[in-house]
Every structure is written in structure tokens, then in C-alpha cells.
Amino acid sequence: MTADGPTDDAVFPLIVSAKPPMFGSATYASMVAMLDDASRAGFMTKTAAEMPVKERRASGPASRQTVLTYAPTEKAAPYFRSVDRKTGVGMLPFPAVCAAKGELVDIVRWSEPADLGGRRVSQVTYRFKGVEPLSIVPDKDKARMAEPKEATLPLVLESDGWRVMPR
């Protein structure tokens, strides 16, 4: 859900109806349980409120409802972010959480910049690793995150420098 107003695409705080839906109540219960666990672990602040809300991107008017809001705490904020994903109505931001902060280890290689569709693009292959994992991450996963991994991304030249090309 989203608060009524100009922040229709705001991802955080997460806003959830306090009343389970008529259909999909098992999914709702597991989602709220996961958010409550994050709140108890100190990663999110849970607040109950009554406010005008509507379904995200809904064209109808907002209605006043009792909702639960979950906002990342200051210590956990670096792990929470917005990720743009392609949907049937275009690119939309979705909430995401990373189990660790990413650290660039090395630039492995890159392609010579080339023109593609009126834009200057290049592919960069790099190594990265996870550092400062969340405290709830099991030790075996922490060790795996600390091992460098390789990835490749297409970059596009913008007026303020190279940026990851939208998918």
C-alpha cells in the first residue's frame, strides 16, 4: 500500500494493512511475521497508525485505514534499498534488502565504449564481496559472502558519469 499523496512510488516505509485480506491471508501472515521479526531484531521500526492509503499505483481515491508501517532503523538503513524492476506498467521501484554491504574488490575488464541507440555504453566485469553482514546472517553464509565473486554489468555514459544501464 502507499500513503495518499505525491509519494505514490515511495518504497519505504513499507505500509501494510492491519487487517488481513480476504484472499491470500497465509501470504499476508508470513509477510507480517517476517517484518515483525525484522522489527524485533532492531532492523525496522514498526508503527500502527490510521491514515489515508490506497493500493500502489491505483487510480481510485484513498481510504482511511488502520495500517502498520515498517521503516528501516538508522543502523539498518544501508542494507535496505529501492530496486527498479520492469512490470506490465513500466519500471517500478520495489523494496529490497541486502544481507551485507557490497565492496568492490577489483575491476577485471571492460569493453571499449561504443554507441548503441544514441547512447555511449560499455560492459564492465568486476569482483566484489560482502562486508559487514547483518547480525542475523548464519556464520556459514557470512564466510561465503566474504569470498569475492565476479559479475558483469552494462554501463551507460550520463552527463554526470557512468551509470548502470537500466534493464
Backbone hydrogen bonds in HBPLUS format (Angstrom, degrees):
<---DONOR---> <-ACCEPTOR-->    atom                        ^
c    i                          cat <-CA-CA->   ^        H-A-AA   ^      H-
h    n   atom  resd res      DA  || num        DHA   H-A  angle D-A-AA Bond
n    s   type  num  typ     dist DA aas  dist angle  dist       angle   num
A0002-THR N   A0054-LYS O   2.96 MM  52  5.70 156.0  2.02 162.3 170.2     1
A0054-LYS N   A0002-THR O   3.07 MM  52  5.70 152.2  2.15 153.1 161.8     2
A0004-ASP N   A0052-PRO O   3.08 MM  48  5.75 157.6  2.13 147.8 142.4     3
A0010-ALA N   A0007-THR O   2.93 MM   3  5.13 167.5  1.95 115.8 119.1     4
A0014-LEU N   A0070-TYR O   2.87 MM  56  5.06 154.1  1.93 152.7 145.4     5
A0070-TYR N   A0014-LEU O   2.87 MM  56  5.06 153.6  1.94 143.8 152.1     6
A0016-VAL N   A0068-LEU O   2.86 MM  52  5.20 167.0  1.88 157.1 161.6     7
A0068-LEU N   A0016-VAL O   2.70 MM  52  5.20 164.1  1.73 160.3 166.1     8
A0018-ALA N   A0066-THR O   3.00 MM  48  5.67 168.0  2.01 139.5 136.1     9
A0028-TYR N   A0024-GLY O   3.07 MM   4  6.32 162.7  2.10 152.0 157.4    10
A0029-ALA N   A0025-SER O   2.88 MM   4  5.99 159.5  1.92 142.9 148.1    11
A0030-SER N   A0026-ALA O   3.07 MM   4  6.31 160.6  2.11 147.7 152.1    12
A0031-MET N   A0027-THR O   2.95 MM   4  6.13 154.5  2.01 149.2 156.8    13
A0032-VAL N   A0028-TYR O   2.92 MM   4  6.16 167.4  1.94 158.7 161.3    14
A0033-ALA N   A0029-ALA O   2.93 MM   4  6.04 154.3  2.00 143.8 151.6    15
A0034-MET N   A0030-SER O   2.99 MM   4  6.15 154.7  2.06 142.1 148.2    16
A0035-LEU N   A0031-MET O   3.00 MM   4  6.31 159.7  2.04 150.0 155.4    17
A0036-ASP N   A0032-VAL O   2.79 MM   4  5.97 155.4  1.85 149.0 156.3    18
A0037-ASP N   A0033-ALA O   2.89 MM   4  6.12 151.6  1.97 145.2 152.8    19
A0038-ALA N   A0034-MET O   3.04 MM   4  6.35 155.7  2.10 145.7 151.9    20
A0039-SER N   A0035-LEU O   2.93 MM   4  6.20 144.4  2.06 141.3 151.7    21
A0040-ARG N   A0036-ASP O   2.85 MM   4  6.16 159.6  1.89 152.4 157.1    22
A0041-ALA N   A0037-ASP O   2.95 MM   4  6.15 144.7  2.08 145.0 154.9    23
A0043-PHE N   A0038-ALA O   2.88 MM   5  5.25 148.9  1.98 173.0 164.5    24
A0042-GLY N   A0039-SER O   3.06 MM   3  5.21 157.6  2.11 105.2 112.0    25
A0073-THR N   A0043-PHE O   2.93 MM  30  5.42 161.7  1.96 125.2 127.2    26
A0045-THR N   A0071-ALA O   2.69 MM  26  5.22 155.5  1.75 150.1 157.7    27
A0071-ALA N   A0045-THR O   3.05 MM  26  5.22 159.3  2.10 139.5 144.0    28
A0047-THR N   A0069-THR O   2.90 MM  22  5.18 151.2  1.99 147.0 154.4    29
A0069-THR N   A0047-THR O   2.74 MM  22  5.18 164.3  1.77 154.7 160.3    30
A0049-ALA N   A0067-VAL O   2.95 MM  18  5.49 160.8  1.99 155.1 158.7    31
A0067-VAL N   A0049-ALA O   2.74 MM  18  5.49 165.5  1.76 163.5 168.8    32
A0051-MET N   A0065-GLN O   3.01 MM  14  5.69 152.0  2.09 157.2 155.8    33
A0065-GLN N   A0051-MET O   2.99 MM  14  5.69 164.5  2.01 141.9 140.9    34
A0053-VAL N   A0063-SER O   3.00 MM  10  5.60 165.6  2.02 139.5 136.2    35
A0063-SER N   A0053-VAL O   2.94 MM  10  5.60 159.8  1.98 156.1 151.1    36
A0058-ALA N   A0055-GLU O   2.98 MM   3  5.30 155.7  2.04 135.7 132.9    37
A0076-ALA N   A0073-THR O   3.13 MM   3  5.23 129.0  2.41  98.5 112.0    38
A0077-ALA N   A0073-THR O   2.85 MM   4  5.81 128.5  2.11 152.3 165.7    39
A0079-TYR N   A0076-ALA O   2.89 MM   3  5.61 156.3  1.94 127.4 134.8    40
A0080-PHE N   A0077-ALA O   3.13 MM   3  5.32 150.1  2.22 108.6 117.1    41
A0098-CYS N   A0079-TYR O   2.83 MM  19  5.12 157.8  1.88 146.5 154.2    42
A0081-ARG N   A0096-ALA O   2.97 MM  15  5.39 161.6  2.00 147.4 149.7    43
A0096-ALA N   A0081-ARG O   2.88 MM  15  5.39 140.3  2.04 165.2 165.9    44
A0083-VAL N   A0094-PHE O   2.83 MM  11  5.24 163.8  1.86 152.6 158.2    45
A0094-PHE N   A0083-VAL O   2.81 MM  11  5.24 146.9  1.92 131.0 141.1    46
A0085-ARG N   A0092-LEU O   2.86 MM   7  5.50 162.1  1.89 150.7 153.4    47
A0092-LEU N   A0085-ARG O   2.88 MM   7  5.50 161.3  1.92 151.0 154.4    48
A0087-THR N   A0090-GLY O   2.77 MM   3  5.09 148.5  1.87 126.4 137.1    49
A0090-GLY N   A0087-THR O   3.15 MM   3  5.09 166.9  2.17 109.2 110.2    50
A0134-LEU N   A0099-ALA O   2.81 MM  35  5.61 158.9  1.86 156.5 158.2    51
A0101-LYS N   A0131-VAL O   2.87 MM  30  5.23 148.8  1.97 175.5 165.1    52
A0131-VAL N   A0101-LYS O   2.73 MM  30  5.23 164.5  1.75 156.5 162.1    53
A0103-GLU N   A0129-LYS O   2.85 MM  26  5.43 148.9  1.95 159.6 169.2    54
A0129-LYS N   A0103-GLU O   2.99 MM  26  5.43 148.9  2.08 144.0 153.9    55
A0105-VAL N   A0127-ARG O   2.78 MM  22  5.25 168.1  1.80 139.2 140.4    56
A0106-ASP N   A0127-ARG O   3.31 MM  21  5.11 159.1  2.36 127.5 128.4    57
A0127-ARG N   A0106-ASP O   2.75 MM  21  5.11 160.2  1.79 155.1 159.4    58
A0108-VAL N   A0125-THR O   2.81 MM  17  5.42 142.3  1.95 134.3 145.2    59
A0109-ARG N   A0125-THR O   3.26 MM  16  5.30 159.0  2.31 133.6 137.4    60
A0125-THR N   A0109-ARG O   2.81 MM  16  5.30 174.9  1.82 157.5 159.2    61
A0111-SER N   A0123-GLN O   2.83 MM  12  5.29 146.2  1.94 146.0 156.4    62
A0114-ALA N   A0121-VAL O   2.84 MM   7  5.45 154.5  1.90 151.8 159.6    63
A0121-VAL N   A0114-ALA O   2.81 MM   7  5.45 168.8  1.82 159.7 160.9    64
A0116-LEU N   A0119-ARG O   2.73 MM   3  5.26 159.1  1.77 154.9 162.4    65
A0119-ARG N   A0116-LEU O   3.10 MM   3  5.26 153.9  2.17 106.1 114.2    66
A0157-LEU N   A0120-ARG O   2.85 MM  37  5.42 161.1  1.88 159.8 164.1    67
A0122-SER N   A0155-LEU O   2.98 MM  33  5.28 149.7  2.08 143.1 147.8    68
A0155-LEU N   A0122-SER O   2.69 MM  33  5.28 172.4  1.69 171.3 173.0    69
A0124-VAL N   A0153-LEU O   2.95 MM  29  5.53 167.0  1.97 159.1 160.4    70
A0153-LEU N   A0124-VAL O   2.95 MM  29  5.53 157.3  2.00 151.5 155.9    71
A0126-TYR N   A0151-ALA O   2.88 MM  25  5.65 160.0  1.92 165.1 171.3    72
A0151-ALA N   A0126-TYR O   2.95 MM  25  5.65 156.1  2.01 160.0 167.3    73
A0128-PHE N   A0149-LYS O   2.87 MM  21  5.48 151.4  1.95 150.5 160.0    74
A0149-LYS N   A0128-PHE O   2.77 MM  21  5.48 158.1  1.82 157.9 164.2    75
A0130-GLY N   A0145-MET O   2.79 MM  15  4.85 170.5  1.79 143.0 139.8    76
A0137-VAL N   A0134-LEU O   3.13 MM   3  5.69 168.0  2.15 119.6 123.2    77
A0141-ASP N   A0138-PRO O   2.99 MM   3  5.39 127.1  2.28 108.3 121.8    78
A0142-LYS N   A0138-PRO O   2.98 MM   4  6.34 147.5  2.09 148.9 159.2    79
A0143-ALA N   A0139-ASP O   3.05 MM   4  6.35 157.4  2.10 154.4 158.3    80
A0144-ARG N   A0140-LYS O   3.29 MM   4  6.46 152.8  2.37 134.2 141.2    81
A0145-MET N   A0141-ASP O   2.88 MM   4  6.09 154.1  1.94 149.3 156.0    82
A0146-ALA N   A0142-LYS O   3.13 MM   4  6.33 142.0  2.28 142.1 151.5    83
A0147-GLU N   A0144-ARG O   3.27 MM   3  5.48 154.8  2.34 103.2 110.6    84
A0165-MET N   A0154-PRO O   2.90 MM  11  5.60 178.0  1.90 144.8 144.2    85
A0156-VAL N   A0163-ARG O   2.78 MM   7  5.43 159.1  1.83 158.5 165.2    86
A0163-ARG N   A0156-VAL O   2.93 MM   7  5.43 160.7  1.97 149.0 154.5    87
A0158-GLU N   A0161-GLY O   2.84 MM   3  5.17 163.6  1.87 136.3 140.9    88
A0161-GLY N   A0158-GLU O   3.16 MM   3  5.17 167.8  2.17 112.6 112.0    89
